Amino acid sequence: MSTPHNEAKIGDIAKTVIMPGDPLRAKYIAENFLEDAKLVNKVRNIFAYTGKYKGKEITIMASGMGMPSMGIYCYELYKFYGVEKIIRIGSCGGYTPDLKLFDIILADNVFSESNFALTLNNDNCHIVSSDKELTDDIQKKAKENDISIHRGNTVCTDCFDVYMTDVNKFLERIPKDFNPLGAEMEAFALFYVAKMLNKKAACLMSVVDSKFIKEVASPEERETGLNTMIKLALDVC
């Protein structure tokens, strides 16, 4: 069986999927961290690789950018390929002054102004949570591996927040006391679809820009400077 967006056959996709946004990041992870990695999807250049990490079968699959793209791929993985858990790994913008370049954020709750849930499921929902058990496991593994993480709430936007005409207006619309650590563009869709289909989802993000940080990560640094986060996601699986 395949879908319009995924040529993989049943059995080609592992029960656990690590999901970066960038297809080239998926390729990088497969080539540098997996054993016996096999390319199982290349439709629309959304690469998916299945291989083994420390003896455990894992699939690395890109989601593309934004909630619509994430929503399609995670829905099909959960619904048609029997995937049980997805850990999104990606980049984000930092919203607090204590965050430094490549600090890792672990998301608890995600706020979005998007009507993703309303359109998909007739549900006027704008805050959704990660799977607590999976998120706790990630935090525990980070502690075991002496990896510093920042756990808390994040926001998920329909557009790149750097391009907003007035990001402060957006920040004013975030619920009071939500106190987001950062912003990205996919986690709300992942968490909502997981909740709807009774599956597990979590999200790890590395800070690559912030109004509090003068340095700006280059595309090359974004691809290779995220290894600590990548290894943490793999180890927790």
Disulfide bonds with the S-S distance in Angstrom:
none
